[in-house]
C-alpha cells in the first residue's frame, strides 16, 4: 500500500506518494488553495480530482492502476478547519482511502531502519513544549524530516561517534519560522538525541510587503523606486535577523517557497562572498537549502507506526 503524504499549508497543498518502507519520496506536487472566498468543499473536490488525475497519469500500465489507488492518507495541516476537513473528506472519497492525521508529540524515535544511511543507532527527537500539540504540526513534521535526513547534519557527528551542535531550521513560507534544534547527546546504544528548543514566527515576505502597502500611504507598488528598494531592504533585514540570537549555529537549514530569497538575503547580511546562492558557509554557519522536509517528516513518522 502506498502512503499519500499531504501537507496542508496556509497558501498551498503539497503532496507526494511514498512506500512506507521506502527511503525516497515520489514526485512532489504543490497546488494553491485559491481564493479564501471560494467554497471549501468546491476547492477540496477540485484538488482531490487533480490529485487522482496526476496519480493515475503516473501509472505506467493498466495493471498498476488498481494498486495505485490503494492508499493511506497521512496528513498534517495548519489550514483552517473547514478547508482541512473538506479536503480530507474529498480525498478519501475520490481515492477510496483511509486518513490518519499527524500531530506534534513529546517524542519520536526513529530506528536505524527508518534512516537512509546506517549510523549505528537511531535518532530521537524531543519536544520542549509542556503541551506538545501546541506546536504547529507542520513545524514538528519539518523538524522530524530534518532529523530523518542525516545527509544534512551528519557533519556534526564527530569521528568518535559523539554528536554536538546547534541547528536552525528556517521555514520561509507564508510566515517565516526559525526553530532551534540542539544535538545534545548520544546514548550507549548509539541513538542520537535532538531537542527542539523553541522558535520564532514572523510574517513572511509576502505578508510584510502586503502589510506595508495596505497600511502605510505611499508604500504600495506605485511607490518611487528608491522607496521600494528601502522597503525591500527593510523586509530582508527583518526576515533574516535572529539567526544568531541563541548563539552561533553550526548548521542552518532553509526550506519553503521563499527559501531562495531568504538565502540570498542572509548571504548579503552575513557579508559572505564567493559562495553559492543555495549552499555554502555563511556567517560561520554551514547553510543548506532543503526541500520537502514536511513530507519527509510525515514519511519518517509513518515508518515508526509499522
C-alpha positions in Angstrom: 0.0 0.0 0.0 1.2 3.5 -0.9 1.2 6.4 1.5 -0.3 9.6 0.3 1.6 12.3 2.2 -0.2 15.7 2.3 1.0 19.0 3.9 -1.9 21.5 4.0 -0.3 24.9 4.4 -1.6 28.4 4.6 -1.2 29.1 0.9 -0.9 25.7 -0.8 -1.3 22.0 -0.5 1.9 19.9 -1.0 1.8 16.2 -1.5 3.6 13.1 -2.8 3.4 9.3 -2.8 5.7 7.1 -0.8 6.0 3.5 0.1 6.1 3.0 3.9 9.4 1.1 3.8 11.0 3.1 1.0 13.6 5.8 1.6 12.7 8.1 -1.3 9.7 10.2 -1.8 7.8 10.3 -5.1 7.4 13.4 -7.2 6.3 16.3 -5.0 3.4 18.4 -6.1 2.1 21.8 -5.0 -1.4 23.2 -5.6 -2.7 26.6 -4.3 -5.8 26.8 -2.2 -7.0 29.7 -4.3 -9.3 32.4 -3.1 -10.4 32.3 0.6 -13.8 33.3 -0.6 -14.2 30.1 -2.6 -16.3 27.3 -1.1 -14.1 24.9 0.9 -16.0 21.9 -0.5 -15.6 23.1 -4.1 -11.9 23.8 -3.6 -11.3 20.4 -1.9 -13.1 18.5 -4.6 -11.1 20.2 -7.3 -7.8 19.5 -5.6 -8.8 15.8 -4.9 -9.7 15.4 -8.6 -6.3 16.8 -9.7 -4.5 14.5 -7.3 -6.3 11.5 -8.7 -5.5 12.5 -12.3 -1.8 13.0 -11.5 -1.6 9.7 -9.6 -3.2 7.8 -12.4 -1.3 9.5 -15.1 1.9 8.3 -13.3 0.8 4.7 -13.6 2.8 3.0 -16.3 0.3 0.3 -17.1 -3.3 -0.5 -16.6 -2.3 -3.4 -14.3 -0.7 -1.0 -11.8 -3.6 1.5 -11.8 -5.6 -0.7 -9.4 -2.7 -0.8 -6.9 -2.0 2.9 -7.4 -5.4 3.6 -5.9 -4.6 1.8 -2.6 -3.6 4.5 -0.2 -3.5 5.6 3.3 -3.7 9.4 3.6 -1.1 10.7 6.1 -1.6 14.5 6.6 -0.7 17.5 8.7 -2.5 20.8 8.4 -2.2 24.4 9.5 -5.1 25.4 7.2 -8.5 26.5 8.5 -10.5 23.6 10.0 -13.2 23.9 7.3 -10.6 23.5 4.5 -8.8 20.7 6.2 -12.0 18.7 6.8 -13.3 19.3 3.3 -10.0 18.2 1.7 -9.7 15.0 3.8 -13.2 14.0 3.0 -12.8 14.7 -0.7 -9.5 12.8 -1.0 -10.8 9.8 1.0 -13.9 9.7 -1.2 -12.1 10.2 -4.5 -9.3 7.7 -3.8 -11.2 5.4 -1.5 -8.7 5.6 1.2 -8.4 6.0 5.0 -6.9 9.1 6.7 -4.5 9.4 9.5 -3.7 12.9 10.9 -0.3 13.8 12.1 0.1 15.8 15.3 3.1 17.1 17.3 4.3 14.8 20.0 6.5 14.8 23.1 9.0 12.4 21.5 9.6 10.5 18.3 12.2 7.7 18.0 13.4 6.7 14.6 15.0 3.3 14.3 18.1 2.8 12.2 15.9 1.1 9.6 13.9 4.3 9.2 17.1 6.3 8.2 18.5 6.4 4.7 22.1 5.7 6.0 23.3 3.4 8.7 24.5 5.4 11.7 25.0 2.5 14.2 21.9 3.7 16.0 18.7 5.6 15.6 17.6 9.1 16.3 15.3 10.7 18.9 13.5 14.0 18.6 12.3 15.6 21.8 9.7 18.4 22.1 10.4 21.1 24.7 6.8 22.3 24.8 4.9 21.4 28.0 1.9 20.8 25.8 3.4 19.2 22.7 0.3 19.6 20.5 0.5 23.3 20.8 3.5 23.2 18.4 2.3 23.5 14.8 2.2 20.1 13.2 4.0 21.3 10.1 6.8 22.6 12.2 7.1 19.3 14.1 7.0 17.4 10.8 9.7 19.6 9.3 11.9 19.1 12.3 11.4 15.3 12.1 12.1 15.5 8.4 15.4 17.2 9.2 16.3 14.5 11.8 15.4 11.8 9.3 17.8 13.3 6.7 21.3 12.6 8.1 22.9 14.0 4.9 22.0 17.4 6.3 23.6 17.1 9.7 26.0 14.2 9.6 28.9 16.5 9.7 28.0 17.4 13.3 28.8 13.9 14.4 32.4 13.5 15.4 34.7 10.7 14.4 34.3 9.1 17.8 30.6 8.9 17.4 29.8 11.9 19.7 27.3 14.4 18.4 27.2 18.1 19.1 25.9 21.3 17.7 23.1 23.8 17.2 20.8 23.7 14.2 18.5 26.5 13.0 15.6 25.3 10.7 14.2 28.2 8.7 10.8 27.7 7.2 10.4 30.5 4.7 6.8 30.5 3.6 3.6 32.5 4.3 5.3 33.0 7.7 9.0 32.9 8.3 9.6 30.5 11.2 13.0 29.9 12.9 13.2 26.8 15.0 16.3 25.8 17.1 17.3 22.2 17.4 20.1 21.0 19.6 22.1 17.8 19.1 22.9 17.2 22.7 23.7 13.6 23.4 24.4 10.1 22.1 23.1 7.1 24.2 25.1 4.0 24.9 23.1 2.3 22.1 24.3 5.0 19.7 21.0 6.8 19.5 21.5 10.5 18.6 19.2 12.8 20.6 17.9 16.0 19.1 16.0 18.5 21.3 13.6 21.2 19.9 14.4 24.3 21.9 11.7 26.7 20.7 11.5 29.2 17.9 10.2 32.4 16.5 7.4 33.3 14.0 7.2 36.4 11.9 5.3 37.5 8.8 6.8 36.1 5.6 8.0 38.2 2.6 4.6 38.5 1.0 2.8 39.4 4.2 5.3 42.1 5.1 5.1 43.7 1.7 1.3 43.5 1.7 1.0 45.0 5.2 3.2 47.9 4.3 1.3 48.5 1.0 -2.1 48.4 2.7 -1.3 50.2 6.0 1.1 53.0 5.0 0.3 55.6 2.4 3.0 55.8 -0.3 4.4 52.4 0.3 2.5 50.4 -2.3 3.6 49.2 -5.8 3.3 52.7 -7.1 6.0 54.0 -4.8 9.2 55.5 -6.2 11.9 53.0 -7.0 14.1 54.3 -4.2 11.2 53.8 -1.7 10.6 50.2 -3.0 14.3 49.5 -2.5 14.2 50.8 1.0 11.1 48.6 1.7 12.8 45.5 0.2 16.0 46.2 2.3 13.9 46.5 5.5 12.0 43.4 4.8 15.2 41.5 4.0 16.8 42.5 7.3 13.7 41.6 9.3 13.4 38.2 7.6 17.0 37.0 8.3 17.5 38.7 11.7 17.7 36.5 14.7 19.6 33.5 13.3 22.4 34.2 15.8 20.2 35.3 18.7 20.7 32.0 20.6 24.4 31.6 19.8 26.3 30.7 16.7 24.6 27.8 14.9 26.7 25.1 13.3 24.0 24.5 10.7 21.2 26.5 9.1 18.7 24.5 7.0 16.2 26.5 4.9 13.1 25.3 3.2 9.8 26.7 1.9 8.6 28.8 -1.0 10.8 31.8 -0.2 13.9 29.8 0.6 15.9 31.1 -2.3 15.1 34.7 -1.4 15.9 34.1 2.2 19.2 32.6 1.4 20.1 35.5 -0.9 19.2 38.0 1.9 21.1 36.0 4.5 24.1 35.8 2.4 24.1 39.5 1.9 23.5 40.2 5.6 26.3 37.8 6.7 28.7 39.5 4.3 29.7 36.2 2.7 31.5 36.4 -0.7 32.2 33.8 -3.3 29.5 31.4 -2.0 26.8 29.6 -3.8 23.3 31.2 -3.6 22.0 27.9 -2.3 24.6 26.2 -0.2 27.8 27.2 1.5 29.3 28.6 4.7 27.9 32.0 5.7 28.5 33.9 8.9 30.4 30.9 10.3 27.5 28.5 9.8 27.0 25.9 7.1 23.8 26.8 5.2 21.9 24.2 3.3 18.7 24.5 1.1 16.5 21.5 1.6 13.2 20.6 0.0 10.2 18.6 1.1 11.1 18.4 4.8 7.5 18.3 6.0 6.7 15.4 3.7 9.9 13.7 4.7 8.8 14.1 8.3 5.4 12.5 7.6 7.2 9.6 5.9 9.5 9.1 8.8 6.6 9.2 11.3 4.7 6.7 9.2 7.7 4.3 9.4 7.5 4.5 13.2 4.0 3.1 13.0 4.9 -0.1 11.1 
